Amino acid sequence: MAPSGRPRAIRLVGLLFDESRAELEIDAFLDGGALVVGNVDGTRQVDELVKYVDQDKGRFLLHALFFVLLTAALWWARRVMDKRTSEEPALQHASAVFAVPIQTALVLTLLLSGWMYPQAPRLLFAIIGAGALVPTALILRKLVSQRLFPLVIGLVLFYFVDQLRIVTSPHQLLSRLLFLVEMLAGALFGFRALGIVRSVASNAGKMGRAIKFALFAIRVAIGIFLVAFLLNFIGYNRLSRLIGYTLLTSAYLALVLYGTIRIVDGIVLSALNVPPLARLSLVKRNRAFLYDRTWRLLIWIGVALWIIFLLDSLALRAPLFQDLKTLAATTVALGSHRFVVGDVLLFGVAIWIAVITSRICRFVLEEEVYPRVHLAPGLHYTISKTLHYAILIIGFFAGVGLLGFDLSKLTILAGAFSVGLGFGLQNIINNFVSGLILLFEHPIKVGDVIQLDTTEGVVEQIGIRASVIRTVNGSEIIMPNAKLISDPVTNWTFSRRQRIIVISISVVPGTDGQKVIEILKSAAASNTSVLKDPAPHALLVDFTGGGLRFELRARTNQFEDWSVIRSELALAINSALIGQNIAIKQ
């Protein structure tokens, strides 16, 4: 075990200046799990592998069966994708994954090796590494630009040279010379990679974040190769091997992870474009969104796995995780209350999970469920809001439980807190309760056309404290919920999603009233936005010596555009009256 007292990463720096300590320290790192490099006889490794296979034949048979089943599934999927690709050229990327079913199945099954073969000999993992790298390279040949493919081939060649160096480790001089050549070749390969990536970026015409990060990572790798070469050249053999080996193995894993991500990405893309998922309305309307989110999730998972492996290679994972556990168990005093840091983090995670769960549930409801069922206007908004609040409340109480609070004491505290709210936050509580009434009693729903005093508009949102009303001129009014409950409100679409349009005209005395009524009805009937049922009607509403006053009453279901429809009717009536030489009373 490595000496305690200082973090391992800090002790590594001291190794640069003390080769005698380096021998002991690096051995501690290697024994701690960073890697196994030593004078292990090749025959002994083979014997260990044979013995391990004899002891765990069932695992290997299960692994082989899984490989055969996965290959058969991918082979069947290839036939389906070949037909779909001819219809959907966008599936070309996905079809490339299924074009090589054996290689794809081999990569996916070999990734389970760490779980299926615990405490396996190093020779087995060396074979598995080669078995994963080669098919990954063959798959990436179909997925990456041909200009980038030499980088993939280069990493595969480095892997086999690396395995040759390990096999020759009993011959120290030969192994050291191979390592020096490998590090120098790695630096030269890095310079070549810089040129290739820059060329690809120049052809693309832009330097995206991925390209910039790739250039930065290559420059760092070149520096590490040169440092490892220099350290080995001046005699710090084991420290240089630790640095060089960690860099190379992390590069191999990055290649395999990237290939796996592209494989899973292709499978997800194909699943979103073929039945049964392709038939879902949620997928049809949001295919690009779902694909983008899946790709981001795969990238983050790949980065997390790569970082964990890198920490493990440097023998830093165990002490880092132990330090994190110690930090999580730290107690922080806040007045008379004492909190554990880990519990506070769990509280935050519970709230975050509740928010994400609420978003997913509302997304599925709005995209897949609501379009398939008939609900009263505004009811879907009420259901979504209620579900949102319910999930957040459940997440909050779950977080409070993880925080270590006694929920009975929390009830007492909430009672005392509500008294304070009653005095200090009356308006906020009033608006909150009014918002709940609006959501459950439905006097006003989202989409209703309402009029409050001289303000008229469409209800866009009913929030926890206030509602948003969009007026006819396009402005948005933030209206407190209490005002919508306590003040008289005209809801033009409360029972029916229709708006009545009333147009009044006055004509001079002596005009044929029946002709005016026919003109009004004809103007309404000729407008396609006016409902035929109930039919529009016109009538004489006032008869005095000064003239005749008529009214046209018509309904439209285009309640948001009622003012435009009213204008069209008024223009049509005016033109008809002029055509009939009927004078309008001034």
Contacts in CASP RR format, 6 or more apart in sequence:
PFRMAT RR
TARGET T0000
AUTHOR 0000-0000-0000
METHOD contacts of the structure
MODEL  1
MAPSGRPRAIRLVGLLFDESRAELEIDAFLDGGALVVGNVDGTRQVDELV
KYVDQDKGRFLLHALFFVLLTAALWWARRVMDKRTSEEPALQHASAVFAV
PIQTALVLTLLLSGWMYPQAPRLLFAIIGAGALVPTALILRKLVSQRLFP
LVIGLVLFYFVDQLRIVTSPHQLLSRLLFLVEMLAGALFGFRALGIVRSV
ASNAGKMGRAIKFALFAIRVAIGIFLVAFLLNFIGYNRLSRLIGYTLLTS
AYLALVLYGTIRIVDGIVLSALNVPPLARLSLVKRNRAFLYDRTWRLLIW
IGVALWIIFLLDSLALRAPLFQDLKTLAATTVALGSHRFVVGDVLLFGVA
IWIAVITSRICRFVLEEEVYPRVHLAPGLHYTISKTLHYAILIIGFFAGV
GLLGFDLSKLTILAGAFSVGLGFGLQNIINNFVSGLILLFEHPIKVGDVI
QLDTTEGVVEQIGIRASVIRTVNGSEIIMPNAKLISDPVTNWTFSRRQRI
IVISISVVPGTDGQKVIEILKSAAASNTSVLKDPAPHALLVDFTGGGLRF
ELRARTNQFEDWSVIRSELALAINSALIGQNIAIKQ
1 28 0 8 1.000
1 31 0 8 1.000
1 32 0 8 1.000
2 8 0 8 1.000
2 11 0 8 1.000
2 25 0 8 1.000
2 28 0 8 1.000
2 29 0 8 1.000
2 32 0 8 1.000
2 315 0 8 1.000
3 11 0 8 1.000
3 25 0 8 1.000
3 28 0 8 1.000
7 319 0 8 1.000
8 29 0 8 1.000
8 314 0 8 1.000
8 315 0 8 1.000
8 316 0 8 1.000
8 319 0 8 1.000
9 314 0 8 1.000
9 316 0 8 1.000
11 25 0 8 1.000
12 25 0 8 1.000
12 29 0 8 1.000
12 239 0 8 1.000
14 21 0 8 1.000
15 21 0 8 1.000
15 22 0 8 1.000
15 25 0 8 1.000
15 26 0 8 1.000
15 236 0 8 1.000
15 239 0 8 1.000
16 231 0 8 1.000
16 236 0 8 1.000
16 239 0 8 1.000
19 235 0 8 1.000
19 236 0 8 1.000
22 236 0 8 1.000
22 238 0 8 1.000
22 239 0 8 1.000
23 238 0 8 1.000
26 238 0 8 1.000
26 239 0 8 1.000
26 241 0 8 1.000
26 242 0 8 1.000
27 238 0 8 1.000
29 242 0 8 1.000
29 314 0 8 1.000
29 315 0 8 1.000
30 36 0 8 1.000
30 37 0 8 1.000
30 238 0 8 1.000
30 242 0 8 1.000
32 315 0 8 1.000
33 312 0 8 1.000
33 315 0 8 1.000
34 242 0 8 1.000
34 245 0 8 1.000
34 246 0 8 1.000
34 312 0 8 1.000
34 313 0 8 1.000
34 314 0 8 1.000
34 315 0 8 1.000
35 242 0 8 1.000
35 245 0 8 1.000
35 246 0 8 1.000
35 249 0 8 1.000
35 313 0 8 1.000
36 122 0 8 1.000
37 166 0 8 1.000
37 169 0 8 1.000
37 238 0 8 1.000
37 241 0 8 1.000
37 245 0 8 1.000
38 169 0 8 1.000
39 169 0 8 1.000
39 170 0 8 1.000
40 122 0 8 1.000
40 169 0 8 1.000
40 170 0 8 1.000
41 170 0 8 1.000
42 167 0 8 1.000
45 121 0 8 1.000
45 122 0 8 1.000
45 123 0 8 1.000
46 123 0 8 1.000
48 121 0 8 1.000
48 123 0 8 1.000
49 121 0 8 1.000
49 123 0 8 1.000
49 124 0 8 1.000
52 117 0 8 1.000
52 120 0 8 1.000
52 121 0 8 1.000
52 124 0 8 1.000
53 60 0 8 1.000
56 117 0 8 1.000
59 116 0 8 1.000
59 117 0 8 1.000
62 116 0 8 1.000
63 109 0 8 1.000
63 112 0 8 1.000
63 113 0 8 1.000
63 116 0 8 1.000
66 109 0 8 1.000
66 112 0 8 1.000
67 105 0 8 1.000
67 106 0 8 1.000
67 109 0 8 1.000
70 105 0 8 1.000
70 108 0 8 1.000
70 109 0 8 1.000
71 101 0 8 1.000
71 102 0 8 1.000
71 105 0 8 1.000
74 98 0 8 1.000
74 101 0 8 1.000
74 104 0 8 1.000
74 105 0 8 1.000
75 101 0 8 1.000
77 98 0 8 1.000
77 101 0 8 1.000
77 270 0 8 1.000
78 95 0 8 1.000
78 98 0 8 1.000
78 99 0 8 1.000
78 101 0 8 1.000
80 274 0 8 1.000
81 91 0 8 1.000
81 94 0 8 1.000
81 95 0 8 1.000
81 98 0 8 1.000
81 270 0 8 1.000
81 274 0 8 1.000
82 95 0 8 1.000
84 91 0 8 1.000
84 95 0 8 1.000
84 270 0 8 1.000
84 273 0 8 1.000
84 274 0 8 1.000
85 91 0 8 1.000
85 92 0 8 1.000
85 94 0 8 1.000
85 95 0 8 1.000
88 273 0 8 1.000
90 273 0 8 1.000
91 269 0 8 1.000
91 270 0 8 1.000
91 273 0 8 1.000
93 143 0 8 1.000
93 265 0 8 1.000
93 266 0 8 1.000
93 269 0 8 1.000
94 266 0 8 1.000
94 267 0 8 1.000
94 269 0 8 1.000
94 270 0 8 1.000
94 273 0 8 1.000
95 270 0 8 1.000
96 139 0 8 1.000
96 142 0 8 1.000
96 143 0 8 1.000
97 104 0 8 1.000
97 139 0 8 1.000
97 143 0 8 1.000
97 262 0 8 1.000
97 263 0 8 1.000
97 266 0 8 1.000
97 267 0 8 1.000
97 270 0 8 1.000
98 104 0 8 1.000
98 270 0 8 1.000
99 142 0 8 1.000
100 135 0 8 1.000
100 138 0 8 1.000
100 139 0 8 1.000
100 142 0 8 1.000
102 135 0 8 1.000
103 135 0 8 1.000
103 136 0 8 1.000
103 138 0 8 1.000
103 139 0 8 1.000
104 135 0 8 1.000
104 139 0 8 1.000
104 263 0 8 1.000
106 131 0 8 1.000
106 132 0 8 1.000
106 135 0 8 1.000
107 132 0 8 1.000
107 135 0 8 1.000
107 136 0 8 1.000
107 139 0 8 1.000
107 256 0 8 1.000
107 259 0 8 1.000
107 260 0 8 1.000
107 263 0 8 1.000
108 260 0 8 1.000
108 263 0 8 1.000
110 128 0 8 1.000
110 129 0 8 1.000
110 131 0 8 1.000
110 132 0 8 1.000
111 132 0 8 1.000
111 256 0 8 1.000
111 260 0 8 1.000
113 120 0 8 1.000
113 124 0 8 1.000
113 125 0 8 1.000
113 128 0 8 1.000
114 120 0 8 1.000
114 125 0 8 1.000
117 124 0 8 1.000
126 163 0 8 1.000
126 166 0 8 1.000
129 159 0 8 1.000
129 252 0 8 1.000
129 256 0 8 1.000
130 159 0 8 1.000
130 160 0 8 1.000
130 163 0 8 1.000
132 256 0 8 1.000
133 155 0 8 1.000
133 156 0 8 1.000
133 159 0 8 1.000
133 252 0 8 1.000
133 255 0 8 1.000
133 256 0 8 1.000
134 156 0 8 1.000
136 152 0 8 1.000
136 255 0 8 1.000
136 256 0 8 1.000
136 259 0 8 1.000
136 260 0 8 1.000
137 152 0 8 1.000
137 153 0 8 1.000
137 155 0 8 1.000
137 156 0 8 1.000
137 255 0 8 1.000
139 259 0 8 1.000
139 262 0 8 1.000
139 263 0 8 1.000
140 149 0 8 1.000
140 152 0 8 1.000
140 255 0 8 1.000
140 258 0 8 1.000
140 259 0 8 1.000
140 262 0 8 1.000
141 149 0 8 1.000
141 152 0 8 1.000
143 259 0 8 1.000
143 262 0 8 1.000
144 152 0 8 1.000
145 200 0 8 1.000
147 196 0 8 1.000
147 199 0 8 1.000
147 200 0 8 1.000
147 203 0 8 1.000
148 196 0 8 1.000
148 197 0 8 1.000
148 200 0 8 1.000
150 192 0 8 1.000
150 196 0 8 1.000
151 193 0 8 1.000
151 196 0 8 1.000
152 255 0 8 1.000
154 189 0 8 1.000
155 251 0 8 1.000
155 252 0 8 1.000
155 255 0 8 1.000
158 182 0 8 1.000
158 185 0 8 1.000
158 186 0 8 1.000
158 189 0 8 1.000
158 248 0 8 1.000
158 251 0 8 1.000
158 252 0 8 1.000
159 248 0 8 1.000
159 252 0 8 1.000
161 178 0 8 1.000
161 182 0 8 1.000
161 185 0 8 1.000
162 182 0 8 1.000
162 245 0 8 1.000
162 248 0 8 1.000
164 178 0 8 1.000
165 175 0 8 1.000
165 178 0 8 1.000
165 179 0 8 1.000
165 182 0 8 1.000
168 174 0 8 1.000
168 175 0 8 1.000
168 178 0 8 1.000
169 175 0 8 1.000
176 232 0 8 1.000
176 237 0 8 1.000
179 232 0 8 1.000
179 240 0 8 1.000
179 241 0 8 1.000
180 229 0 8 1.000
180 232 0 8 1.000
180 233 0 8 1.000
182 248 0 8 1.000
183 225 0 8 1.000
183 226 0 8 1.000
183 228 0 8 1.000
183 229 0 8 1.000
183 232 0 8 1.000
183 240 0 8 1.000
183 244 0 8 1.000
184 225 0 8 1.000
184 229 0 8 1.000
186 221 0 8 1.000
186 222 0 8 1.000
186 225 0 8 1.000
187 222 0 8 1.000
187 223 0 8 1.000
187 225 0 8 1.000
187 226 0 8 1.000
187 229 0 8 1.000
190 218 0 8 1.000
190 221 0 8 1.000
190 222 0 8 1.000
190 225 0 8 1.000
191 222 0 8 1.000
193 218 0 8 1.000
194 215 0 8 1.000
194 218 0 8 1.000
194 219 0 8 1.000
194 222 0 8 1.000
197 211 0 8 1.000
197 214 0 8 1.000
197 215 0 8 1.000
197 218 0 8 1.000
198 215 0 8 1.000
200 211 0 8 1.000
201 207 0 8 1.000
201 208 0 8 1.000
201 211 0 8 1.000
204 211 0 8 1.000
221 247 0 8 1.000
221 251 0 8 1.000
224 243 0 8 1.000
224 244 0 8 1.000
224 247 0 8 1.000
225 244 0 8 1.000
225 247 0 8 1.000
227 240 0 8 1.000
227 243 0 8 1.000
228 240 0 8 1.000
228 241 0 8 1.000
228 243 0 8 1.000
228 244 0 8 1.000
228 247 0 8 1.000
229 240 0 8 1.000
230 240 0 8 1.000
231 239 0 8 1.000
231 240 0 8 1.000
231 243 0 8 1.000
232 240 0 8 1.000
232 241 0 8 1.000
242 314 0 8 1.000
245 313 0 8 1.000
246 310 0 8 1.000
246 313 0 8 1.000
246 314 0 8 1.000
249 309 0 8 1.000
249 313 0 8 1.000
250 306 0 8 1.000
250 309 0 8 1.000
250 310 0 8 1.000
250 313 0 8 1.000
253 305 0 8 1.000
253 306 0 8 1.000
253 309 0 8 1.000
254 306 0 8 1.000
257 302 0 8 1.000
257 305 0 8 1.000
257 306 0 8 1.000
261 298 0 8 1.000
261 299 0 8 1.000
261 302 0 8 1.000
264 298 0 8 1.000
265 294 0 8 1.000
265 295 0 8 1.000
265 298 0 8 1.000
268 291 0 8 1.000
268 294 0 8 1.000
269 291 0 8 1.000
271 277 0 8 1.000
272 278 0 8 1.000
272 283 0 8 1.000
272 287 0 8 1.000
272 290 0 8 1.000
272 291 0 8 1.000
273 287 0 8 1.000
277 283 0 8 1.000
278 284 0 8 1.000
280 368 0 8 1.000
281 367 0 8 1.000
281 368 0 8 1.000
281 371 0 8 1.000
281 372 0 8 1.000
282 363 0 8 1.000
282 364 0 8 1.000
282 367 0 8 1.000
282 368 0 8 1.000
283 290 0 8 1.000
285 367 0 8 1.000
286 367 0 8 1.000
308 317 0 8 1.000
311 317 0 8 1.000
311 320 0 8 1.000
327 341 0 8 1.000
327 342 0 8 1.000
328 340 0 8 1.000
328 341 0 8 1.000
328 342 0 8 1.000
328 345 0 8 1.000
329 340 0 8 1.000
329 341 0 8 1.000
329 342 0 8 1.000
330 340 0 8 1.000
330 341 0 8 1.000
331 338 0 8 1.000
331 339 0 8 1.000
331 340 0 8 1.000
331 341 0 8 1.000
332 338 0 8 1.000
332 339 0 8 1.000
332 340 0 8 1.000
332 341 0 8 1.000
332 344 0 8 1.000
333 339 0 8 1.000
339 403 0 8 1.000
343 402 0 8 1.000
343 403 0 8 1.000
343 404 0 8 1.000
344 403 0 8 1.000
346 399 0 8 1.000
346 402 0 8 1.000
346 403 0 8 1.000
347 399 0 8 1.000
347 400 0 8 1.000
347 402 0 8 1.000
347 403 0 8 1.000
348 399 0 8 1.000
350 395 0 8 1.000
350 396 0 8 1.000
350 398 0 8 1.000
350 399 0 8 1.000
350 402 0 8 1.000
351 392 0 8 1.000
351 395 0 8 1.000
351 396 0 8 1.000
351 399 0 8 1.000
353 395 0 8 1.000
354 391 0 8 1.000
354 392 0 8 1.000
354 394 0 8 1.000
354 395 0 8 1.000
354 396 0 8 1.000
354 398 0 8 1.000
355 392 0 8 1.000
357 391 0 8 1.000
358 387 0 8 1.000
358 388 0 8 1.000
358 391 0 8 1.000
358 392 0 8 1.000
361 387 0 8 1.000
361 391 0 8 1.000
362 384 0 8 1.000
362 387 0 8 1.000
362 388 0 8 1.000
365 380 0 8 1.000
365 383 0 8 1.000
365 384 0 8 1.000
365 387 0 8 1.000
366 380 0 8 1.000
366 384 0 8 1.000
370 380 0 8 1.000
375 383 0 8 1.000
376 442 0 8 1.000
376 445 0 8 1.000
377 445 0 8 1.000
377 447 0 8 1.000
377 448 0 8 1.000
377 493 0 8 1.000
377 497 0 8 1.000
378 442 0 8 1.000
378 445 0 8 1.000
378 446 0 8 1.000
378 447 0 8 1.000
379 442 0 8 1.000
379 445 0 8 1.000
381 445 0 8 1.000
381 446 0 8 1.000
381 462 0 8 1.000
382 439 0 8 1.000
382 440 0 8 1.000
382 442 0 8 1.000
382 445 0 8 1.000
385 439 0 8 1.000
385 462 0 8 1.000
385 463 0 8 1.000
386 439 0 8 1.000
386 440 0 8 1.000
397 407 0 8 1.000
400 407 0 8 1.000
400 410 0 8 1.000
401 407 0 8 1.000
421 428 0 8 1.000
421 429 0 8 1.000
422 429 0 8 1.000
427 480 0 8 1.000
427 482 0 8 1.000
428 465 0 8 1.000
430 482 0 8 1.000
431 465 0 8 1.000
431 466 0 8 1.000
431 480 0 8 1.000
431 481 0 8 1.000
431 482 0 8 1.000
432 464 0 8 1.000
432 465 0 8 1.000
432 481 0 8 1.000
434 480 0 8 1.000
434 481 0 8 1.000
434 482 0 8 1.000
434 484 0 8 1.000
434 485 0 8 1.000
434 486 0 8 1.000
435 462 0 8 1.000
435 463 0 8 1.000
435 464 0 8 1.000
435 465 0 8 1.000
435 467 0 8 1.000
435 481 0 8 1.000
435 485 0 8 1.000
437 443 0 8 1.000
437 481 0 8 1.000
437 485 0 8 1.000
438 444 0 8 1.000
438 462 0 8 1.000
438 467 0 8 1.000
438 481 0 8 1.000
438 484 0 8 1.000
438 485 0 8 1.000
439 462 0 8 1.000
443 484 0 8 1.000
443 485 0 8 1.000
443 489 0 8 1.000
443 491 0 8 1.000
443 494 0 8 1.000
444 450 0 8 1.000
444 459 0 8 1.000
444 462 0 8 1.000
444 467 0 8 1.000
444 484 0 8 1.000
444 489 0 8 1.000
444 491 0 8 1.000
445 459 0 8 1.000
445 462 0 8 1.000
446 459 0 8 1.000
446 460 0 8 1.000
446 461 0 8 1.000
446 462 0 8 1.000
447 458 0 8 1.000
447 459 0 8 1.000
447 460 0 8 1.000
447 493 0 8 1.000
448 458 0 8 1.000
448 459 0 8 1.000
448 491 0 8 1.000
448 492 0 8 1.000
448 493 0 8 1.000
448 494 0 8 1.000
449 456 0 8 1.000
449 457 0 8 1.000
449 458 0 8 1.000
449 491 0 8 1.000
449 492 0 8 1.000
449 493 0 8 1.000
449 499 0 8 1.000
449 559 0 8 1.000
449 560 0 8 1.000
449 562 0 8 1.000
450 456 0 8 1.000
450 457 0 8 1.000
450 458 0 8 1.000
450 459 0 8 1.000
450 469 0 8 1.000
450 484 0 8 1.000
450 489 0 8 1.000
450 490 0 8 1.000
450 491 0 8 1.000
450 492 0 8 1.000
451 457 0 8 1.000
451 489 0 8 1.000
451 490 0 8 1.000
451 492 0 8 1.000
452 479 0 8 1.000
452 483 0 8 1.000
452 484 0 8 1.000
452 487 0 8 1.000
452 488 0 8 1.000
452 489 0 8 1.000
452 490 0 8 1.000
453 487 0 8 1.000
455 469 0 8 1.000
455 471 0 8 1.000
455 477 0 8 1.000
456 471 0 8 1.000
456 472 0 8 1.000
457 469 0 8 1.000
457 470 0 8 1.000
457 471 0 8 1.000
457 472 0 8 1.000
458 469 0 8 1.000
458 470 0 8 1.000
458 560 0 8 1.000
459 467 0 8 1.000
459 468 0 8 1.000
459 469 0 8 1.000
460 467 0 8 1.000
460 468 0 8 1.000
460 469 0 8 1.000
460 470 0 8 1.000
460 476 0 8 1.000
461 467 0 8 1.000
461 468 0 8 1.000
462 481 0 8 1.000
463 481 0 8 1.000
465 480 0 8 1.000
465 481 0 8 1.000
466 478 0 8 1.000
466 479 0 8 1.000
466 480 0 8 1.000
466 481 0 8 1.000
467 478 0 8 1.000
467 479 0 8 1.000
467 481 0 8 1.000
467 484 0 8 1.000
468 476 0 8 1.000
468 477 0 8 1.000
468 478 0 8 1.000
468 479 0 8 1.000
469 476 0 8 1.000
469 477 0 8 1.000
469 479 0 8 1.000
470 476 0 8 1.000
470 477 0 8 1.000
471 477 0 8 1.000
472 563 0 8 1.000
492 499 0 8 1.000
492 500 0 8 1.000
492 559 0 8 1.000
493 499 0 8 1.000
493 559 0 8 1.000
497 557 0 8 1.000
497 559 0 8 1.000
498 531 0 8 1.000
498 555 0 8 1.000
498 556 0 8 1.000
498 557 0 8 1.000
498 559 0 8 1.000
499 555 0 8 1.000
499 556 0 8 1.000
499 557 0 8 1.000
499 558 0 8 1.000
499 559 0 8 1.000
499 562 0 8 1.000
500 553 0 8 1.000
500 554 0 8 1.000
500 555 0 8 1.000
501 530 0 8 1.000
501 552 0 8 1.000
501 553 0 8 1.000
501 554 0 8 1.000
501 555 0 8 1.000
501 556 0 8 1.000
501 562 0 8 1.000
501 565 0 8 1.000
501 566 0 8 1.000
501 569 0 8 1.000
502 551 0 8 1.000
502 552 0 8 1.000
502 553 0 8 1.000
503 520 0 8 1.000
503 551 0 8 1.000
503 552 0 8 1.000
503 566 0 8 1.000
503 569 0 8 1.000
503 570 0 8 1.000
503 573 0 8 1.000
504 541 0 8 1.000
504 549 0 8 1.000
504 550 0 8 1.000
504 551 0 8 1.000
505 516 0 8 1.000
505 520 0 8 1.000
505 549 0 8 1.000
505 550 0 8 1.000
505 552 0 8 1.000
505 573 0 8 1.000
505 577 0 8 1.000
505 584 0 8 1.000
506 547 0 8 1.000
506 548 0 8 1.000
506 549 0 8 1.000
506 550 0 8 1.000
506 584 0 8 1.000
506 585 0 8 1.000
507 513 0 8 1.000
507 516 0 8 1.000
507 547 0 8 1.000
507 548 0 8 1.000
507 550 0 8 1.000
507 577 0 8 1.000
507 582 0 8 1.000
507 583 0 8 1.000
507 584 0 8 1.000
507 585 0 8 1.000
508 547 0 8 1.000
508 548 0 8 1.000
508 583 0 8 1.000
508 584 0 8 1.000
508 585 0 8 1.000
509 545 0 8 1.000
509 546 0 8 1.000
509 547 0 8 1.000
509 548 0 8 1.000
510 548 0 8 1.000
511 548 0 8 1.000
511 582 0 8 1.000
511 583 0 8 1.000
513 540 0 8 1.000
513 548 0 8 1.000
513 550 0 8 1.000
515 580 0 8 1.000
515 582 0 8 1.000
516 538 0 8 1.000
516 548 0 8 1.000
516 550 0 8 1.000
516 577 0 8 1.000
516 582 0 8 1.000
517 538 0 8 1.000
517 539 0 8 1.000
517 540 0 8 1.000
517 550 0 8 1.000
519 573 0 8 1.000
519 576 0 8 1.000
519 577 0 8 1.000
519 580 0 8 1.000
519 582 0 8 1.000
520 538 0 8 1.000
520 550 0 8 1.000
520 552 0 8 1.000
520 573 0 8 1.000
521 536 0 8 1.000
521 537 0 8 1.000
521 538 0 8 1.000
521 552 0 8 1.000
522 576 0 8 1.000
523 552 0 8 1.000
523 569 0 8 1.000
523 572 0 8 1.000
523 573 0 8 1.000
523 576 0 8 1.000
524 530 0 8 1.000
524 536 0 8 1.000
524 538 0 8 1.000
524 552 0 8 1.000
524 554 0 8 1.000
524 569 0 8 1.000
525 532 0 8 1.000
525 536 0 8 1.000
526 572 0 8 1.000
527 554 0 8 1.000
527 565 0 8 1.000
527 568 0 8 1.000
527 569 0 8 1.000
527 572 0 8 1.000
529 556 0 8 1.000
529 558 0 8 1.000
529 561 0 8 1.000
529 565 0 8 1.000
529 568 0 8 1.000
530 536 0 8 1.000
530 554 0 8 1.000
530 555 0 8 1.000
530 556 0 8 1.000
530 565 0 8 1.000
530 569 0 8 1.000
531 554 0 8 1.000
531 555 0 8 1.000
531 556 0 8 1.000
531 557 0 8 1.000
534 555 0 8 1.000
536 552 0 8 1.000
536 553 0 8 1.000
536 554 0 8 1.000
536 555 0 8 1.000
537 552 0 8 1.000
537 553 0 8 1.000
538 550 0 8 1.000
538 551 0 8 1.000
538 552 0 8 1.000
538 553 0 8 1.000
539 550 0 8 1.000
539 551 0 8 1.000
539 553 0 8 1.000
540 548 0 8 1.000
540 549 0 8 1.000
540 550 0 8 1.000
541 549 0 8 1.000
541 550 0 8 1.000
541 551 0 8 1.000
542 548 0 8 1.000
542 549 0 8 1.000
543 549 0 8 1.000
546 585 0 8 1.000
547 585 0 8 1.000
548 585 0 8 1.000
552 569 0 8 1.000
552 573 0 8 1.000
554 569 0 8 1.000
556 562 0 8 1.000
556 565 0 8 1.000
558 565 0 8 1.000
574 584 0 8 1.000
577 584 0 8 1.000
END
